[in-house]
Amino acid sequence: MRGTRTHYRTLFHPSEEATLRTDETLASQTQAEHHAGVCPLLQIGLKLLSQCPIEPMHCVYLGAERRFYQFLFNAKKNGSKISVKPAELEGMSKTLFAQNPYYPSEFNRQLRPLTEWTTYKASELRRLCLYDSFYLLRMLENKQIAKLHSLLACGIRILEDQNLVERFRSDADRLLRNFATAGTRLLGELFPVFNIHCLTHLADESSRHGILMNFSAWKYESYLGQLKRSLRAPGKTLQQIVLRLLEKRSAQLSERDAGGAHKDEGAVVAVSLPHAYGPIVGESDEQFQHLSIPDLGKFRTTSANDLCFVSTNDDICVVRNVTIRNRGGDISVVCNAFLEKEEYFNYPFSSLALGICKVKRLGLLKTLPVKAMKHKAVLLPLNESDVQSVPNAQWMSNVECLCLPMLHHPHDLSEMTD
């Protein structure tokens, strides 16, 4: 496909169709004008298409997500047919900032007010796309905005979720293509730049490489910070980094040879901070305030943001205590499950298909084994009057809440510093 050069941008209109390139056509150079010689990577057997995927962090979050808000908040400059009023932007910023205390500790970067969107880092744009946008954009008078963005947010959520990607990959592809088409119609002819066009190929990349996190630049970009911190003086950057890595490896080998086995703290279920204050159901020998589970994250019974999880039978539960019976036995959680659960939106399909729902009315205490906890969730108050500046661990007791399943391994989220 050839783009059209307009207003210092190369645009790719979503209505245009072209024959897809393959590893074979790239290797045989069937489109001679696309090549400036023989790529050395081909000579070592690298497949330039299937082994060099579109990078999601820059394409989706720093690309499509940022461009959406650029056209939304600067509508007159970009020729967009839909826009946000200044008063609406201010209200969204206040709501967004007020929700920060409710996000789990795995989110290591709190969102700044939406008025500072131009300087958002990739991790902030990711949270805005996959979590906050679902309730923020519903505040706007123009309902087309929320519907348009839901095409992008739902499509990317499917491709980011290990439990959904295989079943709904074709639906994600349809949603992202519809976003490119509808975005061009509503946000203007200058909207579909290369990153928007690349969205239409993400589902194909996912079929080869799995969820987007598998071929994203998050961990590599974040690791650059560690490399920068290892520098001790200006000049000879590469030599310094190599020496620091060698020193680190030498220290690890010395520890192993000395018999000090390296322990991965996330490799086992761990409890900490014993107490005797309850609540408990039945008998319990030991009680703890903190619980850490591989692949799920950390739960803290005294916090306001590390309490919610989804059980294996899809109940939305809130942790109240961590217990162990018979000293050294299985670990269980004392929890409440919400009695009422309903869909939060129904466009482009029911939010329940993504695990997103409205919940209210906590039930009676019950005990669940750790193996009955499927994944951690984000729990947010839906009504502005229920938002607390310093929420306590009981804030959700009589409040209507929005539940959004947390995506990815907690370790992946902790790496998102960019």
Legacy VTK file of the C-alpha trace (Angstrom):
# vtk DataFile Version 3.0
C-alpha trace
ASCII
DATASET POLYDATA
POINTS 418 float
0.000 0.000 0.000
1.230 3.481 -0.853
0.424 6.320 1.505
-0.646 9.794 0.429
1.561 12.700 1.461
-0.621 15.468 2.942
0.152 18.249 5.437
3.645 16.863 6.127
2.135 13.459 6.978
1.865 10.201 5.068
-1.736 9.025 5.356
-3.141 5.529 4.793
-6.873 5.654 4.176
-8.533 2.547 5.723
-10.746 2.025 2.670
-7.740 1.244 0.491
-6.807 -2.408 -0.001
-3.506 -3.895 -1.116
-1.832 -7.302 -1.413
-0.102 -8.273 1.821
3.642 -8.773 1.739
5.069 -12.088 2.899
8.507 -13.347 3.923
8.873 -14.829 0.449
7.983 -11.648 -1.477
10.370 -9.614 0.670
13.176 -12.128 0.118
12.596 -12.305 -3.643
12.172 -8.498 -3.878
9.075 -8.709 -6.095
8.479 -4.993 -5.426
11.802 -3.619 -6.573
10.971 -0.001 -5.701
10.673 -1.026 -2.040
14.307 -2.188 -1.845
17.668 -0.415 -1.946
19.767 -3.564 -2.138
20.005 -6.928 -0.411
19.488 -6.734 3.353
22.294 -8.452 5.316
19.661 -9.865 7.700
18.251 -11.930 4.838
21.665 -13.495 4.303
21.648 -14.917 7.831
18.172 -16.411 7.383
16.066 -13.824 9.253
12.443 -13.575 8.109
11.873 -9.852 7.761
8.095 -9.972 8.140
7.142 -12.745 10.563
10.213 -12.308 12.807
10.092 -8.485 12.885
6.593 -7.723 14.252
4.889 -4.371 14.739
5.896 -3.092 18.193
2.723 -2.519 20.310
4.031 -0.009 22.865
4.875 2.576 20.208
2.116 1.631 17.747
-0.845 1.447 20.154
-0.112 3.678 23.144
2.440 6.267 22.013
0.900 6.103 18.523
-2.844 5.483 18.168
-3.930 6.326 21.737
-1.999 9.605 21.825
-3.214 10.572 18.342
-6.824 9.971 19.396
-6.511 12.492 22.241
-4.520 14.873 20.050
-7.454 15.120 17.626
-10.006 15.138 20.437
-8.456 17.971 22.448
-7.150 19.971 19.451
-10.156 19.448 17.206
-10.091 22.827 15.444
-6.415 22.565 14.549
-6.735 19.005 13.186
-10.128 19.328 11.503
-11.884 16.866 13.809
-15.692 16.711 13.745
-15.884 15.800 17.456
-14.260 17.620 20.361
-14.182 18.017 24.135
-15.241 21.235 25.846
-12.699 22.843 28.237
-15.068 22.353 31.186
-15.419 18.650 30.310
-11.644 18.245 30.116
-11.239 19.841 33.536
-13.912 17.568 35.029
-12.295 14.465 33.520
-8.907 15.517 34.920
-10.290 15.852 38.436
-12.039 12.477 38.248
-8.932 10.773 36.873
-6.681 12.212 39.571
-9.159 11.265 42.320
-9.168 7.596 41.207
-5.388 7.149 41.607
-5.537 5.871 45.244
-7.804 3.002 44.151
-5.362 1.476 41.670
-3.395 -1.586 42.861
0.234 -1.227 43.913
1.383 -3.059 40.756
0.701 0.150 38.815
3.932 1.962 39.579
3.045 5.251 37.886
0.008 7.303 38.937
-1.734 9.258 36.221
-1.318 13.000 36.136
-4.328 15.211 35.336
-5.612 14.789 31.802
-4.717 18.420 31.081
-1.089 17.183 30.944
-1.809 14.462 28.365
0.824 15.773 25.931
3.611 14.693 28.307
2.123 11.312 29.271
4.533 8.382 29.275
3.648 5.107 27.562
2.604 3.428 30.842
0.185 6.304 31.559
-1.340 6.046 28.090
-1.692 2.292 28.542
-3.620 2.703 31.795
-5.757 5.407 30.200
-6.578 3.145 27.242
-7.243 -0.155 29.013
-8.783 1.047 32.285
-9.686 4.726 32.788
-11.149 5.437 29.349
-14.130 3.159 29.998
-15.578 5.457 32.663
-13.924 8.791 31.740
-15.240 9.116 28.191
-18.774 8.203 29.315
-18.778 11.544 31.181
-18.755 13.474 27.893
-21.863 14.978 26.340
-20.989 13.595 22.890
-21.540 9.832 23.233
-19.857 9.145 19.878
-16.474 9.722 21.534
-16.871 6.892 24.047
-18.209 4.547 21.364
-15.320 5.304 19.023
-12.648 4.764 21.665
-14.324 1.588 22.923
-13.503 -0.006 19.545
-9.803 0.547 20.232
-9.890 -0.232 23.964
-11.890 -3.467 23.599
-9.813 -4.669 20.646
-6.535 -4.084 22.457
-7.868 -5.610 25.702
-8.631 -8.820 23.813
-5.118 -8.937 22.319
-3.578 -8.171 25.737
-5.505 -10.892 27.620
-4.159 -14.446 27.629
-7.636 -15.804 28.400
-9.389 -13.973 25.550
-6.955 -13.705 22.663
-7.440 -17.184 21.190
-11.240 -17.065 21.333
-11.807 -13.486 20.196
-8.814 -12.622 17.986
-10.998 -12.250 14.882
-13.319 -9.921 16.829
-10.322 -7.819 17.883
-9.246 -7.556 14.252
-12.739 -6.352 13.272
-12.834 -3.808 16.117
-9.451 -2.294 15.249
-10.345 -2.034 11.570
-13.631 -0.357 12.511
-11.726 2.054 14.756
-9.468 3.082 11.865
-12.486 3.586 9.572
-14.734 5.360 12.103
-11.803 7.423 13.395
-11.112 8.742 9.910
-14.777 9.654 9.471
-15.187 11.389 12.857
-11.717 12.750 13.599
-10.879 13.852 10.077
-8.941 12.813 6.998
-5.603 13.600 8.691
-6.154 10.946 11.372
-5.032 7.673 9.655
-1.233 7.898 9.836
1.004 4.822 9.760
0.382 3.835 13.400
-3.386 3.791 12.771
-2.842 1.635 9.680
-0.652 -0.763 11.701
-3.563 -1.430 14.082
-5.224 -3.383 11.271
-2.288 -5.842 11.286
-1.978 -6.372 15.045
-4.322 -9.365 15.167
-2.199 -11.141 12.531
0.943 -10.408 14.570
-0.817 -11.791 17.642
-1.628 -15.046 15.817
2.118 -15.545 15.327
3.468 -14.269 18.643
0.647 -14.459 21.222
-0.478 -11.575 23.448
0.920 -8.116 22.712
3.181 -8.171 25.767
5.168 -11.046 24.188
6.549 -8.792 21.441
6.372 -5.389 23.111
9.288 -3.112 23.976
8.207 -2.470 27.588
10.872 -4.528 29.365
13.629 -3.458 26.988
12.815 0.249 27.269
12.603 -0.020 31.061
15.905 -1.890 31.243
17.583 1.095 29.612
17.061 2.924 32.914
19.024 0.252 34.767
21.826 0.528 32.227
21.921 4.324 32.583
22.122 4.053 36.371
25.144 1.768 36.041
27.197 4.558 34.447
29.691 6.224 36.770
31.314 8.840 34.514
30.816 10.503 31.130
32.530 8.854 28.171
33.245 5.199 27.315
29.586 4.320 27.828
29.658 0.864 26.262
32.784 -0.183 28.173
31.232 0.899 31.489
28.014 -1.023 30.846
29.908 -4.195 29.880
32.060 -3.974 33.024
29.023 -3.456 35.277
27.274 -6.480 33.743
30.390 -8.600 34.197
30.689 -7.484 37.825
27.055 -8.368 38.451
27.475 -11.796 36.876
30.650 -12.432 38.878
28.865 -11.552 42.127
26.021 -13.956 41.313
28.466 -16.779 40.543
30.352 -16.138 43.786
27.118 -16.300 45.784
26.165 -19.575 44.124
29.596 -21.118 44.730
29.412 -20.092 48.387
26.194 -22.090 48.746
23.849 -19.127 48.926
21.083 -20.245 46.596
19.329 -17.369 44.874
15.663 -17.221 45.855
13.026 -15.844 43.561
10.595 -14.209 45.974
7.781 -14.483 43.442
8.214 -18.231 42.966
6.057 -19.283 45.921
2.939 -18.098 47.699
4.083 -16.011 50.661
2.336 -14.482 53.686
3.571 -11.807 56.085
2.577 -9.504 58.950
0.872 -11.932 61.378
-1.972 -10.620 63.520
-4.898 -11.881 65.626
-7.694 -9.441 64.860
-9.846 -11.409 62.404
-12.246 -11.662 60.766
-12.264 -15.445 60.462
-14.758 -18.100 59.367
-14.536 -21.241 61.464
-11.185 -22.140 63.019
-7.812 -20.671 62.136
-4.380 -21.161 63.660
-2.613 -18.231 61.995
-3.716 -14.944 60.460
-1.792 -12.556 58.202
-2.321 -9.136 56.656
-0.269 -9.600 53.459
-0.438 -12.278 50.764
1.798 -12.540 47.682
0.867 -14.942 44.863
2.880 -15.617 41.696
1.047 -14.479 38.541
-1.629 -12.688 40.601
0.132 -10.078 42.707
0.037 -8.759 46.249
-2.999 -8.508 48.523
-2.990 -6.325 51.637
-5.981 -6.430 53.963
-5.225 -3.011 55.446
-5.042 -1.207 52.104
-7.768 0.275 49.928
-6.387 -0.799 46.550
-4.961 -4.349 46.888
-8.100 -6.244 47.897
-10.102 -7.231 44.832
-9.829 -10.475 42.859
-11.912 -12.618 40.516
-12.496 -16.203 41.622
-12.414 -19.266 39.388
-16.229 -19.233 39.243
-16.134 -15.527 38.179
-17.296 -14.047 41.482
-15.885 -10.587 42.276
-14.426 -10.844 45.787
-12.738 -8.585 48.344
-10.039 -9.989 50.663
-10.620 -9.408 54.383
-8.062 -11.738 55.981
-5.431 -14.365 55.156
-5.476 -17.565 57.229
-3.635 -20.859 57.638
-5.185 -23.833 59.403
-3.243 -26.627 61.160
0.060 -24.721 61.099
1.785 -25.182 57.790
-1.399 -26.195 55.994
-2.994 -24.628 52.941
-3.352 -20.857 52.751
-6.868 -19.453 52.423
-8.444 -16.016 52.181
-11.451 -14.768 54.113
-13.457 -12.669 51.678
-16.782 -11.142 50.677
-18.250 -11.672 47.208
-20.428 -9.030 45.563
-24.028 -10.212 45.280
-25.015 -8.079 42.284
-23.081 -8.005 39.005
-24.212 -6.471 35.716
-22.706 -5.254 32.452
-21.159 -1.787 32.390
-21.542 -1.143 28.647
-23.054 -2.972 25.688
-21.194 -1.428 22.750
-19.439 -2.850 20.762
-20.567 -5.893 22.796
-21.390 -6.708 26.401
-18.659 -5.680 28.818
-19.142 -9.000 30.616
-17.310 -10.723 27.735
-14.177 -8.834 28.845
-14.865 -9.397 32.552
-15.720 -5.697 33.033
-18.790 -5.179 35.204
-20.637 -3.079 37.747
-20.880 -4.653 41.203
-22.544 -3.781 44.513
-23.786 -5.275 47.793
-21.157 -7.405 49.495
-22.314 -10.778 50.753
-21.425 -12.687 53.911
-17.880 -13.699 54.756
-16.606 -16.954 53.303
-13.300 -18.764 52.978
-11.631 -19.610 49.666
-8.373 -21.468 49.028
-5.672 -19.552 47.173
-6.072 -21.838 44.148
-9.635 -20.494 43.734
-8.277 -16.987 42.978
-8.138 -16.533 39.179
-6.716 -13.035 38.787
-6.460 -9.694 40.523
-8.811 -6.848 39.594
-9.061 -3.068 39.729
-12.035 -1.849 41.774
-13.147 1.787 41.379
-16.074 3.754 42.878
-18.513 4.732 40.122
-20.238 7.668 41.792
-18.273 10.845 42.354
-19.838 11.279 45.789
-18.294 7.957 46.909
-14.694 8.890 46.013
-12.485 9.401 49.067
-9.194 11.296 49.046
-7.722 8.735 51.467
-9.893 5.605 51.121
-9.862 2.930 53.806
-10.113 -0.851 53.415
-13.908 -0.778 53.897
-14.711 1.839 51.238
-16.529 -0.585 48.895
-19.002 -1.910 51.481
-22.040 0.119 50.381
-20.795 1.561 47.101
-21.520 0.775 43.452
-18.179 -0.155 41.904
-16.602 -0.727 38.521
-14.497 -3.900 38.286
-11.827 -4.268 35.579
-9.642 -7.408 35.437
-5.942 -6.630 35.671
-4.022 -7.642 32.568
-0.693 -9.509 32.558
1.657 -10.822 35.167
2.253 -8.264 37.956
5.968 -8.363 37.121
5.152 -7.071 33.631
3.288 -4.097 35.128
6.132 -3.279 37.500
8.480 -3.001 34.518
6.370 -0.316 32.881
8.284 2.782 33.927
8.390 4.443 30.503
LINES 1 419
418 0 1 2 3 4 5 6 7 8 9 10 11 12 13 14 15 16 17 18 19 20 21 22 23 24 25 26 27 28 29 30 31 32 33 34 35 36 37 38 39 40 41 42 43 44 45 46 47 48 49 50 51 52 53 54 55 56 57 58 59 60 61 62 63 64 65 66 67 68 69 70 71 72 73 74 75 76 77 78 79 80 81 82 83 84 85 86 87 88 89 90 91 92 93 94 95 96 97 98 99 100 101 102 103 104 105 106 107 108 109 110 111 112 113 114 115 116 117 118 119 120 121 122 123 124 125 126 127 128 129 130 131 132 133 134 135 136 137 138 139 140 141 142 143 144 145 146 147 148 149 150 151 152 153 154 155 156 157 158 159 160 161 162 163 164 165 166 167 168 169 170 171 172 173 174 175 176 177 178 179 180 181 182 183 184 185 186 187 188 189 190 191 192 193 194 195 196 197 198 199 200 201 202 203 204 205 206 207 208 209 210 211 212 213 214 215 216 217 218 219 220 221 222 223 224 225 226 227 228 229 230 231 232 233 234 235 236 237 238 239 240 241 242 243 244 245 246 247 248 249 250 251 252 253 254 255 256 257 258 259 260 261 262 263 264 265 266 267 268 269 270 271 272 273 274 275 276 277 278 279 280 281 282 283 284 285 286 287 288 289 290 291 292 293 294 295 296 297 298 299 300 301 302 303 304 305 306 307 308 309 310 311 312 313 314 315 316 317 318 319 320 321 322 323 324 325 326 327 328 329 330 331 332 333 334 335 336 337 338 339 340 341 342 343 344 345 346 347 348 349 350 351 352 353 354 355 356 357 358 359 360 361 362 363 364 365 366 367 368 369 370 371 372 373 374 375 376 377 378 379 380 381 382 383 384 385 386 387 388 389 390 391 392 393 394 395 396 397 398 399 400 401 402 403 404 405 406 407 408 409 410 411 412 413 414 415 416 417
